Amino acid sequence: MNQIYRDYEVTANILYGNIEILDQTPVGEMILVLEGDAKNLALAEDALAKAGVDVTILKRGN
């Protein structure tokens, strides 16, 4: 998330996180609040998806 901040000026507040190791592979989930302008939020979302992160938007702000 530090890289997302540096690249896109999007801040992340972690509300929940859990990581487990399954067959020597880290698997987990996080609930985040991302803040930034709409363009940078979209770019950050794309970067996360390209990095193999499944992103689910629970709620979009105004």
C-alpha distances in whole Angstrom, upper triangle without the diagonal:
4,5,5,6,9,10,10,11,9,8,7,9,10,13,14,13,15,15,19,20,22,25,22,19,16,16,15,13,11,12,10,11,10,12,13,16,17,17,14,12,15,13,10,11,13,11,9,13,14,12,14,12,14,13,16,16,18,19,19,19,22
4,5,5,6,9,10,10,9,8,8,11,12,16,17,16,18,18,21,22,25,27,24,22,19,19,18,17,15,16,13,14,12,13,14,17,18,18,14,14,17,15,11,14,16,13,12,16,16,14,17,15,18,17,20,20,21,22,21,21,24
4,5,5,6,8,9,10,10,11,14,15,18,19,18,20,19,22,23,25,27,24,22,19,20,19,18,16,17,15,16,13,14,14,17,18,17,13,13,15,13,10,13,13,10,10,14,14,12,15,14,17,16,19,20,22,23,22,22,24
4,6,5,6,7,6,8,9,12,13,17,18,17,20,19,23,24,26,28,26,23,20,20,18,17,15,15,13,13,10,11,11,13,14,13,10,10,11,9,6,9,11,8,8,12,12,11,14,13,15,14,17,17,19,19,18,19,21
4,6,5,5,5,6,8,11,13,17,18,18,21,21,25,26,29,31,28,25,23,22,21,19,16,16,13,13,10,10,9,12,14,14,10,10,13,11,9,12,14,12,12,16,16,15,18,16,18,17,19,18,20,20,18,18,20
4,6,6,8,9,11,15,17,20,22,21,24,24,27,28,30,32,29,27,24,24,23,22,20,20,17,16,13,13,12,14,16,15,11,13,15,12,10,14,15,12,14,17,17,16,19,18,21,19,22,21,24,24,22,22,23
4,6,8,11,13,16,18,22,23,22,25,24,28,28,30,32,30,26,24,24,23,22,20,20,17,17,14,14,12,13,14,13,9,11,12,9,8,12,12,10,12,15,14,14,17,17,19,18,21,20,23,23,21,21,23
4,5,9,11,15,17,20,22,22,25,25,28,29,31,33,31,28,25,25,23,22,19,19,16,15,11,10,8,9,11,9,5,8,9,7,6,10,11,10,11,14,15,15,18,17,19,17,19,18,21,20,18,18,19
4,6,10,13,16,19,21,22,25,25,29,30,33,35,33,29,27,26,24,22,19,19,15,14,10,9,7,9,11,11,7,9,12,10,9,12,14,13,14,17,18,18,20,19,21,18,20,19,21,20,18,17,18
4,7,10,13,16,18,19,22,23,26,28,30,33,31,27,24,24,21,19,16,15,12,10,6,5,5,8,10,10,7,6,10,10,7,10,13,12,12,15,17,16,19,16,18,15,17,15,17,16,14,14,15
4,7,10,13,15,16,20,21,25,27,29,32,30,27,24,23,20,18,15,13,10,8,6,5,7,10,12,14,10,9,13,13,10,12,15,14,14,17,19,18,20,17,18,16,17,16,17,16,15,14,16
4,6,9,12,12,16,18,21,24,26,29,27,24,21,20,17,14,11,10,6,6,5,7,9,13,14,16,13,11,14,14,11,12,15,14,13,16,18,17,18,15,16,14,15,14,15,15,14,14,17
4,6,9,11,15,17,21,24,26,29,28,25,21,20,17,14,10,9,5,5,7,8,12,15,17,19,16,14,17,18,14,15,18,18,16,19,21,19,20,17,18,15,16,15,14,14,15,14,17
4,6,7,11,13,17,20,23,26,24,22,18,17,13,11,7,6,5,7,9,12,15,18,19,21,18,16,18,19,16,16,19,18,15,18,21,19,19,16,16,14,15,14,14,15,16,16,20
4,7,11,14,17,21,23,27,26,23,19,17,14,11,7,5,6,7,11,13,17,20,21,23,21,18,20,22,18,18,21,21,18,20,23,21,21,17,17,15,15,14,13,14,16,16,20
4,7,11,14,17,20,23,22,20,16,14,11,8,5,5,7,10,13,16,20,23,23,25,23,20,22,23,19,18,21,21,18,19,22,20,20,16,16,15,14,15,13,15,18,19,22
4,7,10,14,16,20,19,16,13,11,7,6,4,6,9,12,14,18,21,24,24,26,23,20,22,22,19,18,21,20,16,18,21,18,17,14,14,14,14,16,15,18,20,21,25
4,7,10,13,16,16,14,10,8,5,6,7,9,12,16,18,21,24,28,27,29,26,23,24,25,21,20,22,21,18,19,21,19,17,14,15,15,16,18,17,20,23,24,28
4,7,10,13,12,10,6,6,4,7,9,12,14,18,20,23,26,29,29,29,27,24,25,25,21,20,22,21,17,18,20,17,16,13,14,16,17,20,20,23,25,27,30
4,6,10,9,8,6,5,6,9,12,15,18,22,23,27,30,32,32,33,30,27,28,28,25,23,25,23,20,20,22,19,17,15,16,18,19,22,23,26,28,30,34
4,6,6,5,4,6,8,12,15,19,21,25,26,29,32,34,34,34,32,29,30,29,26,25,26,24,20,21,22,19,17,16,17,20,22,25,25,29,31,33,37
4,5,5,6,7,10,13,17,20,23,27,28,31,34,36,35,35,33,31,31,30,27,25,26,25,21,21,22,19,17,17,17,20,22,25,26,29,32,34,38
4,5,8,10,13,17,20,24,26,30,31,34,36,39,38,37,35,33,33,32,29,28,28,26,23,23,23,20,18,18,19,23,25,28,29,33,35,37,41
4,7,9,13,16,19,23,25,29,29,33,35,37,37,36,34,32,32,30,28,27,27,25,22,22,22,19,17,18,19,22,25,28,29,33,34,37,40
4,6,10,13,16,20,22,25,26,29,31,34,33,33,30,28,28,27,24,23,23,21,18,18,18,15,13,14,16,19,21,24,26,29,31,33,37
4,7,10,13,17,18,22,23,26,28,31,30,30,28,25,26,25,22,21,21,19,16,17,18,14,13,12,14,17,19,22,23,26,28,30,34
4,7,10,14,16,20,21,25,27,29,29,29,26,24,24,24,21,19,20,19,15,15,17,14,12,11,11,14,16,19,20,23,25,28,31
4,7,10,13,17,18,22,24,27,26,27,25,22,22,22,19,18,19,18,14,15,17,15,13,10,11,12,14,16,17,20,22,25,28
4,7,10,13,15,19,22,24,23,24,22,19,20,21,17,15,18,17,13,14,17,15,13,10,9,10,11,13,13,17,19,21,25
4,6,10,12,16,18,21,21,22,20,17,18,19,15,14,17,16,13,14,17,15,14,11,11,10,10,12,12,14,16,18,22
4,7,10,13,17,19,19,21,19,15,17,18,15,14,17,17,14,15,19,17,16,13,12,10,9,10,9,11,13,15,19
4,6,10,13,16,16,18,16,13,15,16,13,12,16,15,13,15,18,17,17,13,13,10,10,10,10,11,12,13,16
4,7,10,13,14,16,14,11,14,15,13,12,16,16,14,17,20,19,19,16,15,12,12,10,10,9,10,10,13
4,7,10,11,13,10,7,11,12,9,10,13,14,12,15,17,17,18,15,15,12,12,10,11,11,10,10,12
4,7,9,11,9,7,11,12,10,12,15,15,15,17,20,20,21,18,19,15,15,13,14,12,10,9,11
4,6,8,6,6,10,11,10,12,14,15,15,18,19,20,22,19,20,17,17,15,16,15,12,10,11
4,6,5,6,9,10,11,12,14,15,16,18,20,21,23,21,21,18,19,16,18,15,12,11,11
4,6,5,6,9,10,11,12,14,15,17,18,20,22,20,19,16,16,14,16,14,10,10,10
4,5,5,6,9,10,11,12,14,16,17,19,21,19,19,17,18,16,18,17,13,13,13
4,5,5,6,8,10,10,12,14,15,16,19,17,18,15,17,15,18,17,14,14,15
4,5,5,6,9,10,11,12,14,15,17,15,15,12,13,11,14,13,11,11,13
4,5,5,6,9,10,11,12,14,16,14,14,12,13,11,15,14,11,13,14
4,5,5,6,9,10,11,12,15,14,15,13,15,14,18,17,15,16,17
4,5,5,6,9,10,11,13,11,13,11,13,13,16,16,14,15,17
4,5,5,6,9,10,11,9,10,7,10,10,13,14,12,15,17
4,5,5,6,9,10,10,10,9,12,12,16,17,16,18,20
4,5,5,6,9,9,11,10,14,15,18,19,18,20,22
4,5,5,7,5,8,7,11,12,16,17,17,19,22
4,5,5,5,6,7,10,12,16,18,17,20,23
4,5,7,9,10,14,16,20,21,21,23,25
4,6,9,11,14,17,20,22,22,24,27
4,6,9,13,16,19,21,21,24,27
4,6,10,12,15,18,18,21,24
4,7,10,13,16,17,20,23
4,6,9,12,13,16,19
4,6,9,11,14,17
4,6,7,10,14
4,7,10,13
4,7,10
4,7
4
